[in-house]
Amino acid sequence: MTDRILKADLDHMAEYLDEVTNHSQGFRIHNFTKGWKLVRHGDWYISPVLPKRELYEWIWAYLYGIRDGQKILTTK
C-alpha cells in the first residue's frame, strides 16, 4: 500500500470500530510524542504507540479479531 495514511483515516477506523461494537466502547485515536494509539472511553489503551500506517493495519487486525469473536459467539 503506497497511499499515505492520514489522521482522518485513523479516525474513520475508530468510528467503524464503534459501529461494529454498537457504540459501546467509545473508540478514538490519541496522538503521542512518538506515534498514535487506539484508546476507548476512560482512556483505556487498546494498542501500542505506532506510526499511522502500522496503527491502521493494527486496527484492521483488531477488527478481524472482533468479527471472529462475534462469529464464535453466534454459533454456540
N, CA and C of each residue as an Amber inpcrd file, in Angstrom:
protein
   228
   0.8530000  -1.1770000   0.0000000   0.0000000   0.0000000   0.0000000
   0.8950000   1.2340000   0.0000000   0.6820000   2.1110000  -0.9370000
   1.5410000   3.2900000  -1.0310000   0.8200000   4.5750000  -0.6650000
  -0.4890000   4.5050000  -0.4900000  -1.2260000   5.7140000  -0.1070000
  -0.8380000   6.1290000   1.3020000  -0.7890000   7.4140000   1.4820000
  -0.4540000   7.9580000   2.7960000  -1.6520000   7.8090000   3.7360000
  -1.3930000   7.3900000   4.9610000  -2.4470000   7.2730000   5.9720000
  -2.5160000   8.5950000   6.7300000  -3.7010000   9.1670000   6.7810000
  -3.9270000  10.4430000   7.4560000  -4.6160000  10.2080000   8.7940000
  -4.5900000  11.2010000   9.6360000  -5.3130000  11.1480000  10.9170000
  -6.7900000  10.8750000  10.6600000  -7.3280000  11.4620000   9.5910000
  -8.7360000  11.2480000   9.2440000  -9.0130000   9.7700000   8.9530000
  -8.0640000   9.0640000   8.3460000  -8.2270000   7.6290000   8.0880000
  -8.3070000   6.8540000   9.4000000  -7.4420000   7.2130000  10.3420000
  -7.4590000   6.5560000  11.6530000  -8.7630000   6.8580000  12.3900000
  -9.2070000   8.1130000  12.3220000 -10.4790000   8.4820000  12.9580000
 -11.6400000   7.6940000  12.3590000 -11.6040000   7.5100000  11.0390000
 -12.6570000   6.7430000  10.3730000 -12.6590000   5.3000000  10.8770000
 -11.4850000   4.7200000  11.0400000 -11.3970000   3.3490000  11.5540000
 -11.9410000   3.2620000  12.9780000 -11.6530000   4.2650000  13.7990000
 -12.1770000   4.2830000  15.1680000 -13.7080000   4.3600000  15.1450000
 -14.2540000   5.1710000  14.2510000 -15.7040000   5.2730000  14.1180000
 -16.3010000   3.9420000  13.6620000 -15.6220000   3.2850000  12.7350000
 -16.0960000   1.9900000  12.2520000 -16.0820000   0.9450000  13.3710000
 -15.0240000   0.9380000  14.1660000 -14.9660000   0.0310000  15.3170000
 -16.1280000   0.2980000  16.2710000 -16.4460000   1.5710000  16.4630000
 -17.5860000   1.9300000  17.3160000 -18.8860000   1.3460000  16.7650000
 -19.0630000   1.4350000  15.4400000 -20.2690000   0.8780000  14.8230000
 -20.3350000  -0.6310000  15.0230000 -19.2130000  -1.3040000  14.8010000
 -19.1720000  -2.7620000  14.9200000 -19.4910000  -3.2070000  16.3440000
 -19.1140000  -2.4030000  17.3270000 -19.3530000  -2.7520000  18.7340000
 -20.5900000  -2.0420000  19.2910000 -21.4910000  -1.6290000  18.4160000
 -22.7520000  -0.9810000  18.8010000 -22.5430000   0.2620000  19.6620000
 -21.5020000   1.0030000  19.3550000 -21.1920000   2.2710000  20.0510000
 -21.0570000   2.0860000  21.5640000 -20.5680000   0.9150000  21.9710000
 -20.4470000   0.6370000  23.4040000 -19.0380000   0.8810000  23.9540000
 -18.0680000   1.1460000  23.0800000 -16.6900000   1.2410000  23.5350000
 -16.0870000   2.6470000  23.4560000 -16.6110000   3.5120000  22.6440000
 -16.0970000   4.8740000  22.5370000 -14.6670000   4.9320000  22.0070000
 -14.3780000   4.2110000  20.9310000 -13.0320000   4.2020000  20.3650000
 -12.6460000   5.5680000  19.8240000 -11.3680000   5.9150000  19.9890000
 -10.8240000   7.1500000  19.4080000  -9.3100000   6.9990000  19.2800000
  -8.7200000   7.9380000  18.5720000  -7.2840000   7.9350000  18.3020000
  -6.6250000   9.0380000  19.1190000  -5.5320000   8.6840000  19.7950000
  -4.7560000   9.6830000  20.5390000  -3.3790000   9.8260000  19.9100000
  -2.8950000  11.0510000  19.8740000  -1.5570000  11.3550000  19.3690000
  -0.5900000  11.4010000  20.5440000   0.4900000  10.6540000  20.4370000
   1.5390000  10.6730000  21.4440000   2.8160000  11.1860000  20.7930000
   3.8040000  11.4870000  21.5880000   5.0510000  12.0420000  21.0750000
   5.6620000  11.1850000  19.9780000   5.6280000   9.8860000  20.1460000
   6.2980000   9.0000000  19.1890000   5.3380000   8.2690000  18.2550000
   4.0800000   8.6490000  18.2200000   3.1450000   7.9860000  17.3170000
   1.7050000   8.1460000  17.7520000   0.9030000   7.1450000  17.4170000
  -0.5390000   7.1760000  17.6160000  -0.9850000   5.9200000  18.3350000
  -2.1300000   6.0210000  19.0170000  -2.6170000   4.8960000  19.7990000
  -4.1410000   4.8560000  19.7190000  -4.6930000   3.6450000  19.6600000
  -6.1380000   3.4530000  19.7390000  -6.5190000   3.3270000  21.2070000
  -7.4870000   4.1160000  21.6260000  -7.9710000   4.0640000  23.0090000
  -9.4910000   3.9620000  22.9770000 -10.0620000   3.5800000  24.1070000
 -11.5160000   3.6070000  24.2360000 -11.8720000   4.4200000  25.4760000
 -13.1640000   4.6820000  25.6730000 -13.5950000   5.5870000  26.7390000
 -12.9090000   5.2470000  28.0580000 -12.6520000   6.2470000  28.8330000
 -11.9460000   6.0630000  30.0880000 -10.4490000   5.9780000  29.9110000
  -9.9510000   6.3830000  28.7330000  -8.5210000   6.3100000  28.4050000
  -7.9520000   4.9120000  28.5790000  -8.7160000   3.9080000  28.2040000
  -8.2680000   2.5240000  28.2180000  -7.4480000   2.3060000  26.9490000
  -6.1530000   2.0780000  27.0920000  -5.2760000   1.9070000  25.9370000
  -5.4980000   0.5400000  25.3040000  -5.7730000   0.5250000  24.0140000
  -6.0350000  -0.7080000  23.2900000  -4.7980000  -1.1460000  22.4990000
  -4.1340000  -0.2040000  21.8690000  -2.9700000  -0.5420000  21.0380000
  -1.6990000   0.0420000  21.6250000  -0.5600000  -0.4370000  21.1440000
   0.6950000   0.2420000  21.4920000   0.8130000   1.5310000  20.6810000
   1.7620000   2.3680000  21.0130000   2.0340000   3.5720000  20.2310000
   2.7200000   3.1360000  18.9380000   2.1360000   3.5520000  17.8090000
   2.6260000   3.1330000  16.4970000   2.5870000   4.2890000  15.5110000
   3.3770000   4.2090000  14.4320000   3.2070000   5.1630000  13.3310000
   1.8170000   4.9630000  12.7040000   1.3340000   5.9570000  11.9890000
  -0.0280000   5.8950000  11.4350000  -0.2830000   4.6470000  10.6050000
   0.6090000   4.3280000   9.6720000   0.3960000   3.1620000   8.8050000
   0.2950000   1.8760000   9.6270000   1.2020000   1.6990000  10.5680000
   1.1770000   0.4850000  11.3900000  -0.0720000   0.4290000  12.2600000
  -0.5050000   1.5730000  12.7900000  -1.7240000   1.5810000  13.5980000
  -2.9330000   1.2380000  12.7340000  -2.9750000   1.7630000  11.5130000
  -4.0640000   1.4630000  10.5900000  -4.1700000  -0.0490000  10.3630000
  -3.0400000  -0.6850000  10.1000000  -3.0170000  -2.1290000   9.8980000
  -3.3460000  -2.8720000  11.1910000  -2.8880000  -2.3630000  12.3230000
  -3.1740000  -2.9740000  13.6270000  -4.6740000  -2.9450000  13.8960000
  -5.3060000  -1.8180000  13.5770000  -6.7540000  -1.6910000  13.8030000
  -7.5180000  -2.6900000  12.9360000  -7.0780000  -2.8900000  11.6840000
  -7.7340000  -3.8980000  10.8470000  -7.6240000  -5.2730000  11.4740000
  -6.4630000  -5.6200000  12.0090000  -6.2890000  -6.9150000  12.6660000
  -7.2100000  -7.0270000  13.8830000  -7.3060000  -5.9480000  14.6480000
  -8.1820000  -5.9200000  15.8210000  -9.6420000  -6.1170000  15.3980000
 -10.0160000  -5.4570000  14.3190000 -11.3730000  -5.5710000  13.7920000
 -11.6720000  -7.0040000  13.3580000 -10.7440000  -7.6440000  12.6650000
 -10.9460000  -9.0360000  12.2650000 -11.0800000  -9.9340000  13.4900000
 -10.3400000  -9.6400000  14.5480000 -10.4670000 -10.4080000  15.7860000
 -11.8500000 -10.2540000  16.3990000 -12.3750000  -9.0400000  16.3850000
 -13.7300000  -8.7950000  16.9010000 -14.7500000  -9.5720000  16.0800000
 -14.6150000  -9.5070000  14.7600000 -15.5560000 -10.2220000  13.8810000
 -15.4960000 -11.7320000  14.1250000 -14.2920000 -12.2720000  14.2540000
 -14.1690000 -13.6960000  14.5300000 -14.8220000 -14.0550000  15.8550000
 -14.6130000 -13.2150000  16.8690000 -15.2380000 -13.4540000  18.1720000
 -16.7510000 -13.4290000  18.0830000 -17.2810000 -12.5010000  17.2940000
 -18.7310000 -12.4240000  17.1230000 -19.2680000 -13.6870000  16.4430000
 -18.5290000 -14.2000000  15.4470000 -18.9420000 -15.4270000  14.7770000
 -18.9580000 -16.5940000  15.7320000 -17.9320000 -16.6980000  16.5710000
 -17.8480000 -17.7910000  17.5350000 -19.0150000 -17.7320000  18.5040000
 -19.3330000 -16.5340000  18.9950000 -20.4160000 -16.3870000  19.9680000
 -21.7750000 -16.7070000  19.3730000 -21.9600000 -16.4180000  18.0910000
 -23.2730000 -16.6420000  17.4790000 -23.4660000 -18.0840000  17.0290000
 -22.3830000 -18.8730000  16.9620000 -22.5280000 -20.2640000  16.5300000
 -22.7090000 -21.2200000  17.6900000 -22.5700000 -20.7380000  18.9100000
 -22.7310000 -21.6130000  20.0890000 -24.1820000 -21.7160000  20.4810000
